[in-house]
């Protein structure tokens, strides 16, 4: 069973930065499309960014220019570098992965809170 474990969440002030990591196991990582989703209180889960095994990247409009997704296939890890954070970025962030689609498998999530 694919396992995805997120880390790096926490409390950060508006305008600050944070980097999330997701360690993947029990999968041929380089073949998988990986992604990050988030769910804010009272809202539906939404796509943040995805990255294919070949390195093609897609971002939600709300994070373009502020967030960067990347992957290290040697470490079976995907990252989300978040900069210029806003209070509306507060959410639980989930790492996802899959062969047919990016959100076949989900991690447990990590809380990101942007507040002064």
N, C-alpha and C positions, 0 to 999 in steps of 0.2 A: 504494500500500500504506500502510495506517494506520501511523503511527509514534508511539510513546509513550516518552518519555524521563524517567526519574525522577531526582530530586536531593534532597539534604538529609539523607541518612542519616549515621550516625556513631555514636560512643561517647558515652553519657550515663549519669550516675549515677542510681540508683533515686530516684524522686520527681521527676526532672527532666522537661524538655519538649523536644520536637523537632518541627519542621514539615517534612513531605515535600511536594515539588512534583512535578507531572507535566505536562510540556509535550507537547501533542498536535499532530499535523500530518497533512495529507493526508486530512482528514475534515471533515464539516460538524459541528463540535464541539457546537453547541447541541442537535443532535438526538440525541446519543449519551448513553446511560446510562454513567456512569463509576464505577469502583470501585477499591478497594484490597484485595488479598489478601496473605497472608503465609505463609511456610513456615519453621518452626523446625527445627533439626537433628533428624533422625530422625522427623519428623512430616509429616503430609500438609498440603498447602496448605489454608488456610482463609480464608473470607470475613471481611473486617474491616468494610467499609462500602461502600455504594453510594449514588449520587445520580443521579436521572434528569434529563433535560433540563428538566423542569418543576420540579425542585427537591425532589422527594420523596426522603427519606433513610431508609436502613435501616442498623442497626448490629448487629454480633455482640454477644451478651450480655456477653462478656468485656471489651468496650471501652466499653460504654455509660457515659456520664457522664465519661469520661476523654478520649476521642478525638472530634474534630469533622471531618467531611468538608465541603468547600465547593468551589465552582467559580467561575471567572471566564470567562464566555463570550467576553468581549472579548479576553482573552489566551490563549484556548484552553488553559487550565490548570486542573487539579484539585489540591486540597490535602488534606493530612491533618495536622491539628494534634493532636499527641499530648501529653498531660499526665499527671502522676502515674504515670510509667512504672515498670514492674516488670520484674524480671529475666525473667519469663516472656513479656514482650513481645519479647524478643530473637528476631529472625528476619530473613529477607530479605523485604522488602516490595515487592510488585509492583503497578504501576498497570495497570488494565484498562479496556477500553471496548468498546461494541458497540451495535448497533441492536436486534437481537432479544433479546440478553441481555448482561449487563454484562461477561462474560469472553470475548468473541469474540476480542479482541486483547489482547496482553500486552506490557508493557515488559520490559526486561532485569533489573530488580530493583535495589534498593538495600539495603545491610546496615544494620540497626539493632541495636546492642548496648547492653544496659542492664546495667551492672556497676559496682561500686565499686572 
